[in-house]
């Protein structure tokens, strides 16, 4: 935090009015002086002690407590003082708090804000004595809106007048939680005013504070500093107390501990992922979960899971605060991209309810970014928050799918960059959600388009048709198709939307999906569909004892009749074929059996004379 603290010091040296916003309720660390401030009041008092101006009076005001005043500060830091050693640094916090308590002479005055502002307007326009005045909760005293009430307009006018009349020997500091809630009249076209954002503690701040509290010999300082990204210094106090109780704690237990404060969840699904289950993951996905014909994609997904389970995600980049995995599923429609993402959620977290999907065709306009993170203050829906931030807050362990990413507005890409870089996102209400326990999946039909996202003609479809028409082996054709989709995705980020930084975050995790264009592959997927239908049919009619069976001739018939459509439109063509030929055919015998109140009936379906029938 030394950067923004230095900015605040410099602003108070040269500007009469400073408005700070953001993290105004935390503890603060001045890295240069190795000081820890318990609150913003202590920081202001110490900064006032260093300014060239010598203040005879420092006064504070907030809407609840009223006004309180401190006397003149008697001591100035000695220039060129040697840095504190570790023992002195360890005692800094209680000494600082004690000194601040001693110089406070609290005089609470329950008077209306307009009276305080009127008094300050007079006092801060004088040159007799130097006064530093601070207003807390500015955005609660008066918040930005389109239309103000008369009493709100009076407060704004009085603050504006105070800013206009303040003399160079006086200073006014105003603190707010959200910059979007600060009335723009207070800083627009105001040469006396400077806005300073107070950032969340960065890694250096967290590392320094942890070293101060845990000791510089604590071996996991680096890991804890990484994992606590996005947390307040006050959160670190709670974590530190628990770490002190268990000095031999390992990195996996640390993650579980920190998750209590990051996402409010003690359970560690990743750390408890059964190694035998992970070892058999390929078989589980193909045979149990029904992911057919996409062996390469399944292997790529498993590789990401192995990295996450081993606790090595982010190690290469030097940060552990990223999502557990990032994948980009590319390929034609209906080949199982969404299906694999759903099964991944079920595999990891025991339920497909841990799957969150966003159709990016609904985010074509710039303003739709508010649907993900929430509407800005003052706009309809502000109190509801965002679909993405709310979804992750409810399900911190989840698979998040952004479907057809190429259809999203470019501004949405900024959100993705923050997610992939930092593993967290702040909504419009200033609340931070952490995506460090999620798997992020993007899907796209890039590579099969005739026009790009800007409406320009593209050769993607023609190039793909040339590959599909080549007289080469299936293995060679498959490799060429995968190369085509990978290059199309890379060109999209590099040249079409000029966001190579996003492509870098995705890395080598572009996963091309195969066409469902061979008879064997089609039969495999159709059998998987029919096995699922058989189970659901038995469950649906459990009370009557109805069952359904499908002969091999049924599968052969569907491939023969609909194979071309399946090759073009993928799994959706299979669903349509089953709906049209099988479900409609069996519906009449089922209704007849119900009408006659029959029990324990098995409906046997087969192909005969080029059509589907149900045996009597």
N, C-alpha and C positions, 0 to 999 in steps of 0.2 A: 504493500500500500504506500510505500514511500513516494511513488510517482505522483499519486493524486494528493498526498499530503504536501509535497513540495509545490504542486500546482496551487493548492489552497494558500500556502504561505505567500507565494509570489503574488497571487491575486489580491490578498489582503495588504500587501505592500503598496500596490499600485492602483487598486480599485477601491472605491468607497463602499460598494455593495457587492456581496457575493451570495449567490443562491446555490446551495448544495442539494443534491437529490440522489436517491438510491439507498445504499446500505447505511442508513443513519442510526440504526439501533444496535449495532454490533460493538465488539471490542475492536481496537485498532492497534497496529504495530508500526512504529517508525523504525525502519530497518537501519537507517543511518545512525540514529541516536541509541538504538537498542532499547526503546521504551515501549511499554504496553499501556494503552489507555483503556480504562474500564468502560468509558462511554464517550459520546461526542462532546459533552461538556468539559471533561478533563482535557480532551484534545484542544479545544478552543482556548482554554485557560493557558495551556502550555505554549501554543502558538502565539498568543498575545504577549507572552513573556519574552518572545524572541524578536518581535517586530521592532523596527526602528522607533515607532511611536511608543511612548510610555503612557499607558492608560491609567487615568486616575479612578476610573469606575468601569466595571464590566457588569452589564445587566442582561437578564434573560427573561423571556416571556413564552408561555404556552397557554392555549385556550382553557385548560383545566386548572393548572396550578396558579396561574396569574403571573405576576412579576416578582423576581427576586434579584438581589444585587450583591455583588462582591466588592470589597474594597480594592485599593491599588495593589498591584503585585510588587513585592519588595526585592525579588532576586532575579538576576539575569544569568543565563548560562555563560560560563567562561569560554571564550574563544580558544580553539586549539586544545581543548581538554582531551586527555587520552581516552580511548574507548574502554567501556566497562569490561571487566573479565566475567567469566561465567557465574561466579558467586554473586557479584554485584548485580548482574543481570537477573538472577533468580529472585532478588529482593526488590526489583524495580516496581513491580505491580503494587504490592501493599504500600510501599513508600509513596508512590504516586497518588494512590487513592487517599492515603492519610493526609498528604499535603493539600490535596484538593478539598478534603473535608474541613481542614483547619481554616482555609481562606474563605469558605462559604459562610456568609451571614444571611441566612434565609429570612426574607420578609415577604410572606405571602400576602398578596393584596387581590381580593376578589373584585376586580373592577372590569367593566366591559372593554373589549379589545379596542373599540374606537377611542376610548379615553386614553388608554396606554399609547396608542399610535399618535394621538394628538400631542401628548406630553413629549414623546420621543421626537416628534417633528420639530418641536421647539428646541429640545436639548441637543439634537444632532446637527442643528443649524448654527450652533454657537462655536466660537473658537477659543473660549476661555479654558476649557479642559477637554482632554481626549477621552472619548467614550466609545466602548465597543458594546454594541447591542446585538442580541441574538434572538430570533423568533423560531421556535420549534413548531412542528406540525403546520407549516404554512398551508399545505394542501387540505388540511382539515379546517383551518381558520377561514379560508375561502378557496373553493375549488373551481377549476376552469369549467365553463359551460357556455352554451350559446346565449342564454338569457339569464341575467342575474336578478335576484330579488333586491329591493331598495337597500336593505341593510348590508348585503354583499357588495353592492356597488359603492357604498360609503367606505367599506373597509379597503377595497381596491384603490379607490381615489385617495384615501389617506396614505396608503403605502406608496403610491405613485408620487404623491406630494413630498413624502419623507425622502424618497430617492432623489427627487429633483433638488431639494434644498439642503441635503447633507453636505457638510463642509469637508475639505480634504483631511482634516485632523481627526475625523470620526469614522467609524466603521459600522456597517450593518451586515449581519449574516442571517440568512433565512434558510431553514432546512425543511425539505419535503421528501416524502417517500417516492413519489412518481413524478417525473418531469412532465408527463402528459397531463397531470392535474394542476400544474402551476399556471395561474392566469398569464396569458401571453403578454398582457399589457405591462407586466412588471419587468420584462427584459427586452421586449421588442423595441428597436430604435432607442436603446438606453445605453449611451457610452459609459456611464458610471458602473454598469452592472456586468458581472461575469457569472456564467453558469459552470459549476464544477460537478461532474458525476462522481459519486463515491462507489467504487467498484467492490465486487465481492473479493474476498482474499484470494490472491493468486497462489501458485504453488510455492513461490519463495516465501510468502508470508506464512503459509501453513507450515512449511518445513521449519522456519525459524521458531514459530510458536511451539511446535511439537518438540523441537530440540531443547527449547527452554524448559518445557514441562517434563519431558521424559528423560532428558540428558542426551548429550551428543553421542554417547556410546550405544544408544538404542539401535539395534540392527535393522529394524524395519521402518525407519524414518521415511525412506524414499517411497516405499509402497504405500504407507499410510497417507503421505502427502498427495500421491496420485489419486488414491481412491476417495479422498475427501474433497475432490474437486466439486465446487458448487455449494459447499457447506459454509456456514458462518464460523467465526472463531468461537462463538459461544457454544456451537455444536461440538467443537473439538474438546471443550472442557469435559463434556459428558463421556466422549469416547476415551479421552485420556484417563479418566478415573477408572474405567473398566479395563483399559490396557494395563494400568498399574497393578490391578488385582491379579492379572495373569501374565506374568513376565515371559513365560515360555510359549505364548500363543503363536500359532503359525499363520502364514499368509492367508490360507483358506478361512480360518476362523476369524481373522481380521475383516475379511470381506463380509462375512455373515454379521459381524458386530456393526460394521459401518452401515450396512443395509438397513438396520433399524432406524438410523437417522436420515438416510437418503430416501428410502422408499417405504419405510414403515413396515418392513417385512423381515422377519427373522429367518424364515426358511430359505435355504440355498439350494434351489433345484439343480443348478449347475454342479456344485460341489458334491451333491448326493446322487448325480447321474450314475447309475450302476455300470461298472466297467464291462461286465459280461454282456449287458444289454447293448452297450456301445460297440463291443466287439462283433456282435451279431446284427448290427444295425442294418447292413445292406440286405440281409435276408428278411429282416422284419419289415423294412420298407416295401420290398418287392412282393413277398409272399403274404404277409399279414395285413399291411396297409394298402396293398393293391396298386402300388406305383409301377406300372408296366411300361416297358419299352424305352425307359430313360435311365439306363444304367450309369452313363457318364455323369448325368446330373445328380443322381443319388450319391455317387462316390464323392463328388465335389462338396455336397452338403455334409456328408459324414466327415470329410477332412476339416471343415470349419468346426464341427462339433468336437472333434478330437483336440483341436487347438484350444478351444474354450475349456473343455473338461480338464486339460492339463494345466490350466491357469496361465497359458502363454499368450493369450490374446493381448495385443497392444505392446508386447515386450519389444518387438523390433522397432517400433516407433518411439518407445520410451514413455508411453502413457498407458495406464490401465483403466482409463475412464471412458473408453469407447464402447460402443455396442459389442455384444459377444460375437456377432458375425454380421457381415454385409455381403449380400449376394445380388446379382443382376441376372434374372431369368430372361433369356431372349429366345424367340422362336415363333413359329406360326401359331395361329389361334387354335385352341382346343387340344393342345398336346399334353396338358397336365401341369402347367406352371402353377396355377392357383391350387390345384389338387395336392401337389407335393408340399406347398407351403402349409396347407391345412394339416396334412399328415405329420409334418415336422412339429407343429404345435402340439399335436396329440402325443407324439413320441417323447417330446421333452417335458411337457407339463401335464400330461395325463388327460387332456381334454382339448377338443377343437374350439372350445370357448376361449382358449388363450390365444386365439387367432383374431387379429384386428385388420380389417381390409378397408382401403380407401380407393375408390374409383376416381382416378385423376382426371377423367373427362368432366368431372363436376368442378374442377378447379382451373378452368381455362382463363378466367378473368382475374385481374390483379387483386381486386378486393376480396376474392374468395380465400386469400391467405388467412383472413379472420376466422374462417370456418375451422381451421386447424388449431390456431392458438387463441382464438377468442376475439371479440370485437373490442375496439379501443374504448376507453372510458367515455361515457356520454352517448354512446351509440347503442342501438337496440341489440339485446342479447349479451351485453357486457357481463352481466352477472352470471351467465351460464358457462362461461369459459369456452375452450376450444375442444373440438372432437378428438383431436390427437392428444392434447395434453390431458384431457379428462380420461381418455381411454387408457393411457399409460399409467395415470395415477391410480386407476381402479385395478389395472392388471400390469403391474411392473414386470412380471415374468411373462413375456408374450412374444409371438411372432407377428411382426407388423408388415403388411403387404401394401405397397403403393403400386396399384395396377395401372398399366398403360401410362407410364411416367412421361412419355413424350408429349402427352396432351396437356400437361400442367403448364400454368403460366410461369415464365422465367423467374418471377419473384419467389415462387415456391422453392426454387432451387437453393435460395439462400438459407432456407430452413433446413433443407437436407444437408447442406454443408456444415451447419452448426451441429446437427445431430451426429454426423459421421466423425466430425472433428473432436467434439467435446463430450458427446454422450449425454447431453442434457439440453433442455429447452425451457425457456421462460415464457409463460403465457401472458396475455394482455393485462392480467391482474397482478403481475409481478411475482407469481408463484413458479418455482422451478420444479420441473419433473425430470427424473433421471431415466435414461434409456440404456443404461449400462448392462442391464440383465436381459435385454431383448435381442432378437435376431431381426435385422432389417432386410427386407427383400423388395427389390424393384422388378417389375415385369414390363415387357414391351413387345410389340409386334414389329419393331424396327428391323428392317431387312426384307419386309414383305410389302412395303408401301409403294404407292404410285406418286404421291405428293408428300412433301415434308411438312414440318410443323409451321412453316411460313407460307404454305400454299404453293410452293414451287414444285415443278415436276422433278421426280427422282427416278433413277434407273434401278432401284433396289429390286422391284418385282421382276423386271426383264432379266437382270443378272441372275436372279434366283432360278427363273424358268430355264435359262441356258444350262445351268448346273444340273437341274432335274432331268433335262433331256439328253444329257451326255451318256454315251454308251460305255460306261466304266463299271467297275465292280461296286457292289453296295458299300463296301468299306471305304473305298476311295471317294465315292459320292458323299457318304456321311461326313467325312473329314472336310470336304470342300464346302458343304452346307454349314458346318460349324464355323469354319473360317469366315464364311460370308457374313454370318450373323455377328460374330465377334467384331469384324471390321466395321460393319454398319453401326454398331453401338459406339465404337471408338470415334467414328466420323461424326456421329450425332453430337457427342460432347465436345469434340475438338473444333469442328467447323460450323455445324448447324446452329448451336447455341453458344459456342465459344466459352465453354466451362470446363477446361482441362483439369482444373483443380478437383472437380467432382469425380472425373474419371480416375484421377490419382487415388482418391479415397476408396474407390471401388476396387482398384488394383487388378489383380488377375482373377477376380471372382465373377467375371462374366461367364454365365453358364448357358451355352446354346442347347436347345432342346431338339430332339429328332422329330422328323415327320413320322406320322403313323401310316406309312405307305407300303409296307410289305404285308403279305397275307398272314404270315406267322405272327407278326406284331399285332395286327388287327384281331386275330383270333384270341391272342393272349389277353388283350384289353376287354374284348367282348365277354370272355369267360369271367373275368374279374367283375364286370358289371352284373352279369347274371347271378354270380354267387352272392353278391350284395343284395340283389332283388329277392333271391330265394330266402335269405335270412329275414329281410324286412317283411316279406309276404307271410312267412310263418308267424312272425311276431304280431303283425296286424290282425291276423285271423286266428289268434291263439285260442280264443274262447270256443271256436267252432272246430278247431283241429284241422284247418285247411293247410295244404302244402302245395308247392309247385316244383316241377322238375323240368329241366331243359336237356334235350338230347343233343348229341354232337352235330346232328344234321341241322339243328337250329343255328348253331354257330356258323356252319358252312354256308347256309342259306344267307345269313346276314352279310357275310364277307363277299359272297358272289354278287348279291344285289346292290349292296351299298358301299363296296370297297372303294370305288372311285371317289365318292363323296367323303368317305372317312379319310382318305389320303389328302383331300383338299381342306376339309374343315375340322378334322381331328375328332376328339372325344364327343363334341357336341353333335356331330353327325351320328355317332353311335347311339347317343341318348335319343335323338329324333327317330332313328330306325327302330329301336326297341319300343318306343312309345307308339309308333304308327302300326308296326306289324305284330308285336307281341302283346302289349298291354291291352290294346283294343280288342284283340282276338280273345284273350282270356277273360275279359270283363263280362261277356255274356254268360259263359258257364258259371262264373262266380255268382252272378245275380240269380241265375236259375237255381243253383244249389241253396242259396239263402232263401229264395222264395219257397222252395220245397222243404226248408228246415233240415237240410242234410248235415250230417256231422262227419268229421274225420275223412274228408275227401282229398285225394292227391290229384292235382291237375298236371297231366303229362303233356308237354309241348314238344312237337317235332315238325320237321319240314317234309311235305309230301306233295308231289305234283306241283312243285315250284310255288308253294304257299305254306303258311304256318297253320297248323291245326292243333286242336286239343283232343287227345284220345279219350274215348268214352271209358 
